[in-house]
Amino acid sequence: MGGVSRAVERDRGWLQATPVQGWARWSHALLLLGAATMVGIGLYLTPDPAGHGTHQQLGLPPCTIYHLTGRPCPSCGLTTSVSAILHGQFALAWRANPIGFLIVAATAAVALNSLAALLVGRCLRIELSRFNWILTLLLSLWLAHGVIRFVLWQP
């Protein structure tokens, strides 16, 4: 009987609307708070026209890799990119780091899903192996972009 139920679970699809109860509601509230914090900080910051260094407005040090090599690391420009997107400066965001568009899109998706969980009591869930595959693909894309940009960088 256990094999039949597992087969049925697999047939339900990789993206499902599921009920949210108990502590899971609190986790969605925290996810929504995190997304709102990212948007708030992104709007508070002024995107640096140089395409990197916006994070220094928060008192953080400059990128060590950029400082030592004169070439950007995979994360260089992400804060600038996200802030520029939130300020409607899409060309600057793309030039700073195009991965910022993925971060903003993923944050919007998580925020909307969490809002639905809090308001309706249901959220979308991705089957774990598919989620891991998507996350691995996105991280690989981020790293590949960073390596290519580092190698081909022309100041």
MODELLER restraints for C-alpha pairs under 7 A, 6 or more apart:
rsr = mdl.restraints
at = mdl.atoms
rsr.add(forms.Gaussian(group=physical.xy_distance, feature=features.Distance(at['CA:14:A'], at['CA:126:A']), mean=5.60, stdev=0.5))
rsr.add(forms.Gaussian(group=physical.xy_distance, feature=features.Distance(at['CA:14:A'], at['CA:127:A']), mean=4.81, stdev=0.5))
rsr.add(forms.Gaussian(group=physical.xy_distance, feature=features.Distance(at['CA:14:A'], at['CA:130:A']), mean=6.93, stdev=0.5))
rsr.add(forms.Gaussian(group=physical.xy_distance, feature=features.Distance(at['CA:15:A'], at['CA:124:A']), mean=6.50, stdev=0.5))
rsr.add(forms.Gaussian(group=physical.xy_distance, feature=features.Distance(at['CA:15:A'], at['CA:125:A']), mean=5.60, stdev=0.5))
rsr.add(forms.Gaussian(group=physical.xy_distance, feature=features.Distance(at['CA:15:A'], at['CA:126:A']), mean=4.62, stdev=0.5))
rsr.add(forms.Gaussian(group=physical.xy_distance, feature=features.Distance(at['CA:15:A'], at['CA:127:A']), mean=6.29, stdev=0.5))
rsr.add(forms.Gaussian(group=physical.xy_distance, feature=features.Distance(at['CA:16:A'], at['CA:124:A']), mean=5.38, stdev=0.5))
rsr.add(forms.Gaussian(group=physical.xy_distance, feature=features.Distance(at['CA:16:A'], at['CA:125:A']), mean=5.34, stdev=0.5))
rsr.add(forms.Gaussian(group=physical.xy_distance, feature=features.Distance(at['CA:16:A'], at['CA:126:A']), mean=6.65, stdev=0.5))
rsr.add(forms.Gaussian(group=physical.xy_distance, feature=features.Distance(at['CA:17:A'], at['CA:122:A']), mean=6.22, stdev=0.5))
rsr.add(forms.Gaussian(group=physical.xy_distance, feature=features.Distance(at['CA:17:A'], at['CA:123:A']), mean=5.33, stdev=0.5))
rsr.add(forms.Gaussian(group=physical.xy_distance, feature=features.Distance(at['CA:17:A'], at['CA:124:A']), mean=4.42, stdev=0.5))
rsr.add(forms.Gaussian(group=physical.xy_distance, feature=features.Distance(at['CA:17:A'], at['CA:125:A']), mean=6.29, stdev=0.5))
rsr.add(forms.Gaussian(group=physical.xy_distance, feature=features.Distance(at['CA:18:A'], at['CA:122:A']), mean=5.33, stdev=0.5))
rsr.add(forms.Gaussian(group=physical.xy_distance, feature=features.Distance(at['CA:18:A'], at['CA:123:A']), mean=5.55, stdev=0.5))
rsr.add(forms.Gaussian(group=physical.xy_distance, feature=features.Distance(at['CA:18:A'], at['CA:124:A']), mean=6.24, stdev=0.5))
rsr.add(forms.Gaussian(group=physical.xy_distance, feature=features.Distance(at['CA:18:A'], at['CA:125:A']), mean=6.80, stdev=0.5))
rsr.add(forms.Gaussian(group=physical.xy_distance, feature=features.Distance(at['CA:19:A'], at['CA:121:A']), mean=5.80, stdev=0.5))
rsr.add(forms.Gaussian(group=physical.xy_distance, feature=features.Distance(at['CA:19:A'], at['CA:122:A']), mean=4.30, stdev=0.5))
rsr.add(forms.Gaussian(group=physical.xy_distance, feature=features.Distance(at['CA:19:A'], at['CA:123:A']), mean=6.52, stdev=0.5))
rsr.add(forms.Gaussian(group=physical.xy_distance, feature=features.Distance(at['CA:20:A'], at['CA:117:A']), mean=6.20, stdev=0.5))
rsr.add(forms.Gaussian(group=physical.xy_distance, feature=features.Distance(at['CA:20:A'], at['CA:121:A']), mean=5.21, stdev=0.5))
rsr.add(forms.Gaussian(group=physical.xy_distance, feature=features.Distance(at['CA:20:A'], at['CA:122:A']), mean=5.27, stdev=0.5))
rsr.add(forms.Gaussian(group=physical.xy_distance, feature=features.Distance(at['CA:20:A'], at['CA:123:A']), mean=6.72, stdev=0.5))
rsr.add(forms.Gaussian(group=physical.xy_distance, feature=features.Distance(at['CA:25:A'], at['CA:117:A']), mean=6.80, stdev=0.5))
rsr.add(forms.Gaussian(group=physical.xy_distance, feature=features.Distance(at['CA:25:A'], at['CA:118:A']), mean=6.26, stdev=0.5))
rsr.add(forms.Gaussian(group=physical.xy_distance, feature=features.Distance(at['CA:28:A'], at['CA:114:A']), mean=4.80, stdev=0.5))
rsr.add(forms.Gaussian(group=physical.xy_distance, feature=features.Distance(at['CA:28:A'], at['CA:117:A']), mean=6.81, stdev=0.5))
rsr.add(forms.Gaussian(group=physical.xy_distance, feature=features.Distance(at['CA:29:A'], at['CA:114:A']), mean=6.78, stdev=0.5))
rsr.add(forms.Gaussian(group=physical.xy_distance, feature=features.Distance(at['CA:31:A'], at['CA:111:A']), mean=6.83, stdev=0.5))
rsr.add(forms.Gaussian(group=physical.xy_distance, feature=features.Distance(at['CA:31:A'], at['CA:114:A']), mean=6.73, stdev=0.5))
rsr.add(forms.Gaussian(group=physical.xy_distance, feature=features.Distance(at['CA:32:A'], at['CA:111:A']), mean=5.09, stdev=0.5))
rsr.add(forms.Gaussian(group=physical.xy_distance, feature=features.Distance(at['CA:32:A'], at['CA:114:A']), mean=5.96, stdev=0.5))
rsr.add(forms.Gaussian(group=physical.xy_distance, feature=features.Distance(at['CA:32:A'], at['CA:115:A']), mean=6.87, stdev=0.5))
rsr.add(forms.Gaussian(group=physical.xy_distance, feature=features.Distance(at['CA:35:A'], at['CA:107:A']), mean=5.98, stdev=0.5))
rsr.add(forms.Gaussian(group=physical.xy_distance, feature=features.Distance(at['CA:35:A'], at['CA:111:A']), mean=6.05, stdev=0.5))
rsr.add(forms.Gaussian(group=physical.xy_distance, feature=features.Distance(at['CA:42:A'], at['CA:82:A']), mean=6.36, stdev=0.5))
rsr.add(forms.Gaussian(group=physical.xy_distance, feature=features.Distance(at['CA:42:A'], at['CA:83:A']), mean=4.27, stdev=0.5))
rsr.add(forms.Gaussian(group=physical.xy_distance, feature=features.Distance(at['CA:42:A'], at['CA:86:A']), mean=6.51, stdev=0.5))
rsr.add(forms.Gaussian(group=physical.xy_distance, feature=features.Distance(at['CA:43:A'], at['CA:83:A']), mean=6.08, stdev=0.5))
rsr.add(forms.Gaussian(group=physical.xy_distance, feature=features.Distance(at['CA:43:A'], at['CA:86:A']), mean=6.15, stdev=0.5))
rsr.add(forms.Gaussian(group=physical.xy_distance, feature=features.Distance(at['CA:43:A'], at['CA:87:A']), mean=6.65, stdev=0.5))
rsr.add(forms.Gaussian(group=physical.xy_distance, feature=features.Distance(at['CA:45:A'], at['CA:57:A']), mean=6.95, stdev=0.5))
rsr.add(forms.Gaussian(group=physical.xy_distance, feature=features.Distance(at['CA:45:A'], at['CA:83:A']), mean=6.52, stdev=0.5))
rsr.add(forms.Gaussian(group=physical.xy_distance, feature=features.Distance(at['CA:46:A'], at['CA:54:A']), mean=6.94, stdev=0.5))
rsr.add(forms.Gaussian(group=physical.xy_distance, feature=features.Distance(at['CA:47:A'], at['CA:54:A']), mean=5.70, stdev=0.5))
rsr.add(forms.Gaussian(group=physical.xy_distance, feature=features.Distance(at['CA:47:A'], at['CA:80:A']), mean=4.99, stdev=0.5))
rsr.add(forms.Gaussian(group=physical.xy_distance, feature=features.Distance(at['CA:47:A'], at['CA:83:A']), mean=5.65, stdev=0.5))
rsr.add(forms.Gaussian(group=physical.xy_distance, feature=features.Distance(at['CA:47:A'], at['CA:84:A']), mean=5.40, stdev=0.5))
rsr.add(forms.Gaussian(group=physical.xy_distance, feature=features.Distance(at['CA:48:A'], at['CA:54:A']), mean=5.22, stdev=0.5))
rsr.add(forms.Gaussian(group=physical.xy_distance, feature=features.Distance(at['CA:48:A'], at['CA:80:A']), mean=6.22, stdev=0.5))
rsr.add(forms.Gaussian(group=physical.xy_distance, feature=features.Distance(at['CA:51:A'], at['CA:77:A']), mean=5.61, stdev=0.5))
rsr.add(forms.Gaussian(group=physical.xy_distance, feature=features.Distance(at['CA:51:A'], at['CA:80:A']), mean=6.11, stdev=0.5))
rsr.add(forms.Gaussian(group=physical.xy_distance, feature=features.Distance(at['CA:51:A'], at['CA:92:A']), mean=6.72, stdev=0.5))
rsr.add(forms.Gaussian(group=physical.xy_distance, feature=features.Distance(at['CA:51:A'], at['CA:95:A']), mean=6.63, stdev=0.5))
rsr.add(forms.Gaussian(group=physical.xy_distance, feature=features.Distance(at['CA:51:A'], at['CA:96:A']), mean=4.23, stdev=0.5))
rsr.add(forms.Gaussian(group=physical.xy_distance, feature=features.Distance(at['CA:52:A'], at['CA:76:A']), mean=6.02, stdev=0.5))
rsr.add(forms.Gaussian(group=physical.xy_distance, feature=features.Distance(at['CA:52:A'], at['CA:77:A']), mean=4.30, stdev=0.5))
rsr.add(forms.Gaussian(group=physical.xy_distance, feature=features.Distance(at['CA:52:A'], at['CA:80:A']), mean=5.78, stdev=0.5))
rsr.add(forms.Gaussian(group=physical.xy_distance, feature=features.Distance(at['CA:52:A'], at['CA:96:A']), mean=6.34, stdev=0.5))
rsr.add(forms.Gaussian(group=physical.xy_distance, feature=features.Distance(at['CA:53:A'], at['CA:62:A']), mean=6.47, stdev=0.5))
rsr.add(forms.Gaussian(group=physical.xy_distance, feature=features.Distance(at['CA:54:A'], at['CA:79:A']), mean=6.12, stdev=0.5))
rsr.add(forms.Gaussian(group=physical.xy_distance, feature=features.Distance(at['CA:54:A'], at['CA:80:A']), mean=5.24, stdev=0.5))
rsr.add(forms.Gaussian(group=physical.xy_distance, feature=features.Distance(at['CA:55:A'], at['CA:79:A']), mean=5.94, stdev=0.5))
rsr.add(forms.Gaussian(group=physical.xy_distance, feature=features.Distance(at['CA:56:A'], at['CA:62:A']), mean=6.42, stdev=0.5))
rsr.add(forms.Gaussian(group=physical.xy_distance, feature=features.Distance(at['CA:65:A'], at['CA:72:A']), mean=6.78, stdev=0.5))
rsr.add(forms.Gaussian(group=physical.xy_distance, feature=features.Distance(at['CA:65:A'], at['CA:73:A']), mean=6.09, stdev=0.5))
rsr.add(forms.Gaussian(group=physical.xy_distance, feature=features.Distance(at['CA:66:A'], at['CA:72:A']), mean=5.01, stdev=0.5))
rsr.add(forms.Gaussian(group=physical.xy_distance, feature=features.Distance(at['CA:66:A'], at['CA:73:A']), mean=6.53, stdev=0.5))
rsr.add(forms.Gaussian(group=physical.xy_distance, feature=features.Distance(at['CA:71:A'], at['CA:150:A']), mean=5.64, stdev=0.5))
rsr.add(forms.Gaussian(group=physical.xy_distance, feature=features.Distance(at['CA:71:A'], at['CA:153:A']), mean=6.28, stdev=0.5))
rsr.add(forms.Gaussian(group=physical.xy_distance, feature=features.Distance(at['CA:72:A'], at['CA:150:A']), mean=5.68, stdev=0.5))
rsr.add(forms.Gaussian(group=physical.xy_distance, feature=features.Distance(at['CA:73:A'], at['CA:146:A']), mean=6.03, stdev=0.5))
rsr.add(forms.Gaussian(group=physical.xy_distance, feature=features.Distance(at['CA:73:A'], at['CA:150:A']), mean=6.43, stdev=0.5))
rsr.add(forms.Gaussian(group=physical.xy_distance, feature=features.Distance(at['CA:74:A'], at['CA:142:A']), mean=6.76, stdev=0.5))
rsr.add(forms.Gaussian(group=physical.xy_distance, feature=features.Distance(at['CA:74:A'], at['CA:143:A']), mean=6.06, stdev=0.5))
rsr.add(forms.Gaussian(group=physical.xy_distance, feature=features.Distance(at['CA:74:A'], at['CA:145:A']), mean=6.88, stdev=0.5))
rsr.add(forms.Gaussian(group=physical.xy_distance, feature=features.Distance(at['CA:74:A'], at['CA:146:A']), mean=3.65, stdev=0.5))
rsr.add(forms.Gaussian(group=physical.xy_distance, feature=features.Distance(at['CA:74:A'], at['CA:147:A']), mean=6.66, stdev=0.5))
rsr.add(forms.Gaussian(group=physical.xy_distance, feature=features.Distance(at['CA:77:A'], at['CA:96:A']), mean=4.67, stdev=0.5))
rsr.add(forms.Gaussian(group=physical.xy_distance, feature=features.Distance(at['CA:77:A'], at['CA:97:A']), mean=5.19, stdev=0.5))
rsr.add(forms.Gaussian(group=physical.xy_distance, feature=features.Distance(at['CA:78:A'], at['CA:96:A']), mean=6.92, stdev=0.5))
rsr.add(forms.Gaussian(group=physical.xy_distance, feature=features.Distance(at['CA:78:A'], at['CA:97:A']), mean=5.64, stdev=0.5))
rsr.add(forms.Gaussian(group=physical.xy_distance, feature=features.Distance(at['CA:78:A'], at['CA:100:A']), mean=5.49, stdev=0.5))
rsr.add(forms.Gaussian(group=physical.xy_distance, feature=features.Distance(at['CA:80:A'], at['CA:93:A']), mean=6.69, stdev=0.5))
rsr.add(forms.Gaussian(group=physical.xy_distance, feature=features.Distance(at['CA:80:A'], at['CA:96:A']), mean=6.38, stdev=0.5))
rsr.add(forms.Gaussian(group=physical.xy_distance, feature=features.Distance(at['CA:81:A'], at['CA:92:A']), mean=6.95, stdev=0.5))
rsr.add(forms.Gaussian(group=physical.xy_distance, feature=features.Distance(at['CA:81:A'], at['CA:93:A']), mean=3.92, stdev=0.5))
rsr.add(forms.Gaussian(group=physical.xy_distance, feature=features.Distance(at['CA:81:A'], at['CA:94:A']), mean=6.74, stdev=0.5))
rsr.add(forms.Gaussian(group=physical.xy_distance, feature=features.Distance(at['CA:81:A'], at['CA:96:A']), mean=5.43, stdev=0.5))
rsr.add(forms.Gaussian(group=physical.xy_distance, feature=features.Distance(at['CA:81:A'], at['CA:97:A']), mean=5.69, stdev=0.5))
rsr.add(forms.Gaussian(group=physical.xy_distance, feature=features.Distance(at['CA:81:A'], at['CA:100:A']), mean=5.15, stdev=0.5))
rsr.add(forms.Gaussian(group=physical.xy_distance, feature=features.Distance(at['CA:82:A'], at['CA:93:A']), mean=6.77, stdev=0.5))
rsr.add(forms.Gaussian(group=physical.xy_distance, feature=features.Distance(at['CA:82:A'], at['CA:100:A']), mean=5.19, stdev=0.5))
rsr.add(forms.Gaussian(group=physical.xy_distance, feature=features.Distance(at['CA:82:A'], at['CA:104:A']), mean=6.56, stdev=0.5))
rsr.add(forms.Gaussian(group=physical.xy_distance, feature=features.Distance(at['CA:84:A'], at['CA:90:A']), mean=6.41, stdev=0.5))
rsr.add(forms.Gaussian(group=physical.xy_distance, feature=features.Distance(at['CA:84:A'], at['CA:92:A']), mean=6.40, stdev=0.5))
rsr.add(forms.Gaussian(group=physical.xy_distance, feature=features.Distance(at['CA:84:A'], at['CA:93:A']), mean=5.15, stdev=0.5))
rsr.add(forms.Gaussian(group=physical.xy_distance, feature=features.Distance(at['CA:85:A'], at['CA:93:A']), mean=5.82, stdev=0.5))
rsr.add(forms.Gaussian(group=physical.xy_distance, feature=features.Distance(at['CA:99:A'], at['CA:142:A']), mean=6.54, stdev=0.5))
rsr.add(forms.Gaussian(group=physical.xy_distance, feature=features.Distance(at['CA:113:A'], at['CA:123:A']), mean=5.67, stdev=0.5))
rsr.add(forms.Gaussian(group=physical.xy_distance, feature=features.Distance(at['CA:113:A'], at['CA:124:A']), mean=6.48, stdev=0.5))
rsr.add(forms.Gaussian(group=physical.xy_distance, feature=features.Distance(at['CA:114:A'], at['CA:123:A']), mean=6.88, stdev=0.5))
rsr.add(forms.Gaussian(group=physical.xy_distance, feature=features.Distance(at['CA:116:A'], at['CA:122:A']), mean=6.36, stdev=0.5))
rsr.add(forms.Gaussian(group=physical.xy_distance, feature=features.Distance(at['CA:116:A'], at['CA:123:A']), mean=6.05, stdev=0.5))
rsr.add(forms.Gaussian(group=physical.xy_distance, feature=features.Distance(at['CA:117:A'], at['CA:123:A']), mean=4.85, stdev=0.5))
